[in-house]
């Protein structure tokens, strides 16, 4: 962690970046980039997967209201099929950073694979749980993706997207076998590919 401290000392605008939705069988992969105000502390920020949906939504409002800049972006299911899930995730991350209203001087990314950015990038494994600015990005990405999956549930009824958000649950797999894939399903993912 000392390397992170030394790197971050000279950086005034640090963006945290994280993704949501690498594992689902349907829907885009989302990424968010956030620059927090170093003068403000938002209690409760952390790994979005360990925070209840109502709390995540409340934190989303606080983060957007109090941060210096935020951006949410995604790569579509078609892009995931075209370039693979890893490359699509990195693309969504790059889009999120490029969408920030302020240019960061350092980007901290959850995980071990950095997206291509115009400024220095540092990866931090499990950074969403240990670095607040990455945790904030984790929350924005997760809330945005969950919201879209609830909207897609109305467009493609019967799959249960609002319930499982596209993850390969038993009920999702059963609906997939019964109804076949919809346009939002990732055709290169094995459970979907097997039905084509």
DADA-V168477 format. One record per backbone hydrogen bond with DSSP energy under -1.0 kcal/mol. CO is the residue of the C=O (numbers start at 1). NH is the residue of the N-H. E is the energy in kcal/mol with one decimal. If there is no record, write none. Layout:
BEGIN
CO|NH|E, CO|NH|E
END
This chain:
BEGIN
1|5|-2.0, 2|6|-2.6, 3|7|-2.2, 4|8|-2.6, 5|9|-1.2, 13|105|-3.0, 13|106|-1.4, 15|108|-3.2, 16|34|-2.2, 17|110|-2.1, 18|32|-2.4, 20|30|-2.8, 25|186|-3.2, 29|75|-2.3, 30|20|-2.4, 31|73|-2.8, 32|18|-1.6, 33|71|-2.0, 34|16|-2.9, 35|68|-2.7, 35|69|-1.3, 37|40|-1.9, 42|45|-1.1, 47|50|-1.9, 48|51|-1.4, 52|56|-2.8, 53|57|-2.3, 54|58|-1.9, 55|59|-2.6, 56|60|-2.4, 57|61|-1.6, 58|62|-1.8, 59|63|-3.2, 60|64|-2.4, 61|65|-1.9, 62|66|-2.2, 63|67|-2.2, 69|35|-2.8, 71|33|-2.6, 73|31|-2.7, 75|29|-2.2, 76|80|-2.4, 77|81|-2.2, 78|82|-1.7, 79|83|-2.5, 80|84|-2.1, 84|88|-2.3, 85|89|-2.2, 86|90|-2.4, 87|91|-2.1, 88|92|-2.5, 89|93|-2.3, 90|94|-2.4, 91|95|-2.6, 92|96|-2.2, 93|97|-2.4, 94|98|-2.7, 95|99|-1.3, 97|100|-1.4, 106|15|-2.7, 107|122|-3.0, 108|17|-2.4, 109|124|-2.8, 120|107|-2.3, 122|109|-2.8, 124|111|-2.0, 124|127|-1.8, 126|129|-1.2, 127|131|-2.8, 131|134|-1.0, 131|135|-2.5, 132|136|-2.5, 133|137|-1.3, 134|138|-2.5, 135|139|-2.1, 136|140|-2.1, 137|141|-2.5, 138|142|-2.3, 139|143|-2.6, 140|144|-2.2, 141|145|-2.2, 142|146|-2.6, 143|147|-2.2, 144|148|-1.9, 145|149|-2.5, 146|150|-1.8, 147|151|-1.7, 148|152|-2.7, 149|153|-1.2, 151|155|-1.3, 152|156|-3.0, 160|163|-1.2, 160|164|-2.2, 161|165|-2.1, 164|167|-1.9, 166|25|-3.4, 167|169|-2.4, 169|173|-2.5, 170|174|-2.3, 171|175|-2.2, 172|176|-2.4, 173|177|-2.1, 174|178|-2.0, 175|179|-3.2, 176|180|-2.1, 182|185|-2.1, 184|27|-2.8, 186|189|-1.6, 189|192|-1.5, 189|193|-2.8, 190|194|-2.6, 192|195|-1.5, 193|196|-1.2
END
